[in-house]
Amino acid sequence: MLNSVFQMLTVRDREYLRAIFALSGSQKPVGPVLLADKMGVSKECAFQEMRRLDVLGYGEYVLRKGLKLNKLAISIVENDFKKHHFFEKFLQETLGMTHEEACHESSRIDPFVSEYLMQSIYNKTGTLRNGSCGCRMKTPLNPNDLKGCHWINESL
Ligand SMILES: [Zn+2]
């Protein structure tokens, strides 16, 4: 059931969820001006996307305040965060790629990696305490933990 929900989200939707999360949208509503600035889009564009995420069931948009992410949205950001770092580490360890190469390849593929493949990668890499960028791999994820993370900074 969760899989069908995930499929409704585009890669772009996921980037927006990530940006809202980085702006502490899991703790308080984030307004369209702030999001537009972070994403480099117009305020109207950010507003439309936030309305869309509300309709799709990823949070509640409150007029004049913004969008606050719900548990489902947070779980998607956490899952994407894990996927990226684990897959990156896997590429470095098994194919001998540099962090930069592994990061680039992981970014292109990670939205499409299945749960089955991810589980196989988890089994291979084992527990990951830190990502290659040094960020702490733990859930629940705190927006402050992501300040130094390349995944959140470079992909937006
Ligand atoms: Zn990376």
Residues whose N, C-alpha, C, O or C-beta is under 5 A from the ligand:
A	BS01	ZN	E88 C103 W151
